Amino acid sequence: FLRTPSAGPFPKEMPNRGPLVLSIDEAEFLLDQLPPPERGEEAILTKLREKLTLLLHELRKDAEQKS
């Protein structure tokens, strides 16, 4: 979900909404939408970037094993 500047800061805890299923293309698209890492960015952006990067790595690894 995207937040506008007027929406305020991100909530400290996001409710668990269950598993998320993405294709490799969708994971790459979401990573591309994040701004480049910068000093002092919000921790939630860093965590999101790390989780998406890990997801993309796992998706690619699984795709290589199946082909």
N, C-alpha and C positions, 0 to 999 in steps of 0.2 A: 504494500500500500504506500502511496506517496503522500507526503505531508507538505503542506504549504507553510511558509514562514509564519503566517498568522495562526496556525494551528497550535503553536507552542512546542515545548520540548517533547521528545519521545517519552512514552511511559517507561518507568523503570523495569517493570515486568510485563511481558506480553502473555496473555492467556494461552495455554496450550491448545492449539486448534487441530491437533492430529497430524498425521504424516502429509508430506507434500510430495507430489509426483511430478517431475519435470523431465523434459527431454534435454539432450545435450544443447540443442539450439536455444531452448528457453533459458537454461542456466547461463549460457554465454550472454544472452541478451540482458538478463538481469544484472550480471556483473558489469556489463558495458554501461548500464544506466547509473551506476554508482560513481560519484566523483572520485578522482584520483586520491589516494591516501595523502593526508596532510597532517602535520604536527598539530596536536591539540584537538583532533576531531572527536566527535562524540563516540563513546565506547560502543554504543549499539551499532554504529556504522562499521567499526573495525570488526566486531563480532559477526555481523552480517556478511561482510566481505570474506572473512575466514570460512564461514559455513558454506557460502556459495562456491568458494574455491575448492573446498573439500568435496562437496557434492559433485562438482564438475569432474574432479579427479576420479572419484568413484564411478561415475557414469561412464567415463571414457575407458576405465579399466575393465568394467563389466562388458562394455561393447567389444573390446578387443578380445576378451576371453570367449565370447560367443561367436566370433567370426573366424 
